[in-house]
Amino acid sequence: MLVHIIADYGFGDLAFAEVVQRIKLHLPDAQAILTPVPAFATLAAGFCIAQLGLNQAPPGTIIYHNVAPREDDEQARSGNAGERLAFARLPTGVRVIGVNAGYAFSFVRDLAVELRWAAVAASGSQFRSRDLFPEAAGAIALGQPDALGEEIPRSDIPDVPSNCIAYIDGYGNLKTTIKYEDTKTHQSDTVGVQIGESKHKATKSDGSKASGN
């Protein structure tokens, strides 16, 4: 069983090893692939979830993610409570299990064929993705009764924000949420790009080699 683990623990961090160990305790056949994203970057996590979950994948594939800024409540927290664990089943058959924080489910919200809360407490450990959630993920993966709770209203999940950088790959390529508009500019046109206070000129192209840039 292929299990993608998307989290903001940091590349090579011990936390990844601990989570893999706990997941394999409940899913011994799990083959884990680790994908780190920056700290608290729910937009990057959401992009990775969509990229992996909406493309062809081996039967039974699971995406387990944890990027939990705990921004759902500014008040003091009892038992290290945070955002709840959620579940989505995608048209590809891929199952997504992870904290419903920020934009984590935004990219797949409208395409998910099933969207529910997981039947697990949202508090009880500072390291919930190791101590609490793997067992719940295992129960969902194995189809155990009562592993899932009520449906999540789609309106509770925010839209993907426009004109943002969602992910930066290992080559430095920027994956953005800019919507494609074929008629707005033409190939080889010069366009202005602004990221924060930094402004640059760029050449529009459908590939990194075609434009010579």
MOPEZI-V920189 format. One line per field, one symbol per residue. ss: DSSP state (A for helix, B for strand, O for the rest). psi: psi as a letter, one per 30 degrees, with the letter a starting at -180 (. if undefined). A space follows every 50 residues. Layout:
ss: ???
psi: ???
This chain:
ss: OBBBBBBOOOOOOAAAAAAAAAAAAAOOOOBBBBBBOOOOOAAAAAAAAA AAAOOOOOOOOBBBBBOOOOOOOOOOOOOOOOOOBBBBBOOOOOBBBBBO OOOOOOOOOOOOOBBBBBOOOOOOOOOAAAAOAAAAAAAAAOOOOOOBBB BOOAAAOOOOOOOOBBBBOOOOOBBBOOOOOOOOOOOOOBBBBBBOOBBB BBBOOOOOOOOOO
psi: kkjkjklhfkkgkeeeeeeeeeefefifgkjkkkjkllkgifeeeeeeee eefglklkkfkkjjljjifhgfkflkkkghlaklklkkklfffkkkjlki kbgegeffeffkfkjlkkikkglfkeiefefeeeeeeeeeeghkkgfkbl lkkfffkllkklhljekjaffgkkjlgkkkjefellkgkklkkkjbfkkl klkklglffefg.
